[in-house]
Amino acid sequence: MTVLDQFRVDGDVALVTGGASGIGEAYAEAMAEGGADVAIADIDASGLADTADRLRAETDAEILPIEADVTEEADAERMVERTVDELGGLDVCFANAGISGLGNKITNVSLSDWREINGVNHDGVFLTTREAGSVMEEQGHGRIVVTASMLSFVAEPAIGIGPYVASKGGAKQLTKQLAAELAPDVRVNAVCPGYVRTSIGHGLLTETAAESPAVEDLHDEIEGRTPLGRFAEPSELKGIALYLASEASSYCTGSTFVVDGGWTAI
Ligand SMILES: NC(=O)c1ccc[n+]([C@@H]2O[C@H](COP(=O)([O-])OP(=O)(O)OC[C@H]3O[C@@H](n4cnc5c(N)ncnc54)[C@H](O)[C@@H]3O)[C@@H](O)[C@H]2O)c1
């Protein structure tokens, strides 16, 4: 097998939560281009339909859009069941859906905001990986990829996202625990992105948002603090996604893969 063959995921089935947009959409695209059939689960029905149409038009993959809220136990169970029933299995699961919340120091965060953010980023990742992990454990193989963050390692005082930082620290540790419990048949790793141009945080990271002077200053500050001097595009996460989903990463489990333009290097 050549090294490029090790990256193929032909015949595999992947499930991507938060797959309607941003990083999840890029993961789904990477899986479809690599040869897998892909279920994309999201709360955004119209985004799901658009992404499914685009991936069907641009790849040969079978694409299954599933409207699901990862914070709801019944939805998490249903999205995994539908993937297995309608696409014929589950080889790879990306627990990726997430929200950021913004604007408050921890001392000003309400309990409801804390619960909302941790509901998606923590409970949602738990439910998704529990359901996918059970199927994979029973079938004796599988790969799980959690989207954590560079903020799983460092704090970010500039934009008031304490609950997010805490949730991403938890996602990193859950990845390690799952890896330890599900080895050797199922491998579990985390991708830890830096700032990526997506619509997370009510669009704060988009180029459109930077048209407002306050946000432009924030973007300048972020770019200035990043050794590579810019935000990432979602497509720049496709390579690590395919690596972790495929045989190319066969000796990796319980690891965190930071893709942050150098942010945590300094
Ligand atoms: N953009 C960044 O700078 C960045 C950096 C590090 C980590 N991340 C992480 O990447 C992941 C993807 O975020 P993104 O930046 O692509 O943002 P995004 O807003 O473009 O995508 C997130 C997707 O998750 C979906 N979603 C939200 N709540 C959901 C729920 N309860 N159930 C199902 N789907 C839900 C949204 O509808 C959306 O399609 C998140 O976990 C985020 O924390 C993002």
The ligand as an SDF file (V2000), in Angstrom:
LIG
                    3D

 44 48  0  0  0  0  0  0  0  0999 V2000
  -14.0380   28.5840   14.0230 N   0  0  0  0  0  0  0  0  0  0  0  0
  -13.0660   28.5080   14.9220 C   0  0  0  0  0  0  0  0  0  0  0  0
  -12.2440   29.4340   15.0470 O   0  0  0  0  0  0  0  0  0  0  0  0
  -12.9160   27.2660   15.7820 C   0  0  0  0  0  0  0  0  0  0  0  0
  -11.7210   27.0970   16.4920 C   0  0  0  0  0  0  0  0  0  0  0  0
  -11.5510   25.9630   17.2760 C   0  0  0  0  0  0  0  0  0  0  0  0
  -12.5590   25.0210   17.3510 C   0  0  0  0  0  0  0  0  0  0  0  0
  -13.7070   25.2170   16.6610 N   0  0  0  0  0  0  0  0  0  0  0  0
  -14.7450   24.1920   16.7970 C   0  0  0  0  0  0  0  0  0  0  0  0
  -15.0930   23.6850   15.5270 O   0  0  0  0  0  0  0  0  0  0  0  0
  -16.4070   23.1330   15.5990 C   0  0  0  0  0  0  0  0  0  0  0  0
  -17.1940   23.6330   14.4050 C   0  0  0  0  0  0  0  0  0  0  0  0
  -17.3760   25.0320   14.5150 O   0  0  0  0  0  0  0  0  0  0  0  0
  -17.2990   26.0210   13.2750 P   0  0  0  0  0  0  0  0  0  0  0  0
  -16.2650   27.0260   13.5670 O   0  0  0  0  0  0  0  0  0  0  0  0
  -17.2420   25.2490   12.0230 O   0  0  0  0  0  0  0  0  0  0  0  0
  -18.6890   26.7850   13.4440 O   0  0  0  0  0  0  0  0  0  0  0  0
  -20.0100   26.8040   12.5630 P   0  0  0  0  0  0  0  0  0  0  0  0
  -20.9730   27.6370   13.3180 O   0  0  0  0  0  0  0  0  0  0  0  0
  -19.6960   27.1510   11.1520 O   0  0  0  0  0  0  0  0  0  0  0  0
  -20.4580   25.2690   12.5770 O   0  0  0  0  0  0  0  0  0  0  0  0
  -21.0380   24.6770   13.6990 C   0  0  0  0  0  0  0  0  0  0  0  0
  -22.2110   23.8270   13.2300 C   0  0  0  0  0  0  0  0  0  0  0  0
  -22.7410   23.1540   14.3650 O   0  0  0  0  0  0  0  0  0  0  0  0
  -24.1650   23.2190   14.2790 C   0  0  0  0  0  0  0  0  0  0  0  0
  -24.7240   23.0830   15.6150 N   0  0  0  0  0  0  0  0  0  0  0  0
  -24.7230   23.9910   16.6270 C   0  0  0  0  0  0  0  0  0  0  0  0
  -25.3960   23.5100   17.6760 N   0  0  0  0  0  0  0  0  0  0  0  0
  -25.8170   22.2640   17.3360 C   0  0  0  0  0  0  0  0  0  0  0  0
  -26.5710   21.2740   18.0030 C   0  0  0  0  0  0  0  0  0  0  0  0
  -27.0450   21.4680   19.2390 N   0  0  0  0  0  0  0  0  0  0  0  0
  -26.8230   20.1020   17.3580 N   0  0  0  0  0  0  0  0  0  0  0  0
  -26.3760   19.9100   16.0980 C   0  0  0  0  0  0  0  0  0  0  0  0
  -25.6660   20.8240   15.4020 N   0  0  0  0  0  0  0  0  0  0  0  0
  -25.3930   21.9870   16.0210 C   0  0  0  0  0  0  0  0  0  0  0  0
  -24.4390   24.5760   13.6720 C   0  0  0  0  0  0  0  0  0  0  0  0
  -25.7590   24.6440   13.1090 O   0  0  0  0  0  0  0  0  0  0  0  0
  -23.3340   24.6750   12.6230 C   0  0  0  0  0  0  0  0  0  0  0  0
  -23.7260   24.1390   11.3700 O   0  0  0  0  0  0  0  0  0  0  0  0
  -16.9750   23.5580   16.9520 C   0  0  0  0  0  0  0  0  0  0  0  0
  -16.8680   22.4950   17.8770 O   0  0  0  0  0  0  0  0  0  0  0  0
  -16.0550   24.6890   17.3600 C   0  0  0  0  0  0  0  0  0  0  0  0
  -16.0090   24.8670   18.7430 O   0  0  0  0  0  0  0  0  0  0  0  0
  -13.9140   26.3040   15.8780 C   0  0  0  0  0  0  0  0  0  0  0  0
  1  2  1  0
  2  3  2  0
  2  4  1  0
  4  5  1  0
  4 44  2  0
  5  6  2  0
  6  7  1  0
  7  8  2  0
  8  9  1  0
  8 44  1  0
  9 10  1  0
  9 42  1  0
 10 11  1  0
 11 12  1  0
 11 40  1  0
 12 13  1  0
 13 14  1  0
 14 15  2  0
 14 16  1  0
 14 17  1  0
 17 18  1  0
 18 19  2  0
 18 20  1  0
 18 21  1  0
 21 22  1  0
 22 23  1  0
 23 24  1  0
 23 38  1  0
 24 25  1  0
 25 26  1  0
 25 36  1  0
 26 27  1  0
 26 35  1  0
 27 28  2  0
 28 29  1  0
 29 30  1  0
 29 35  2  0
 30 31  1  0
 30 32  2  0
 32 33  1  0
 33 34  2  0
 34 35  1  0
 36 37  1  0
 36 38  1  0
 38 39  1  0
 40 41  1  0
 40 42  1  0
 42 43  1  0
M  CHG  2   8   1  16  -1
M  END
$$$$
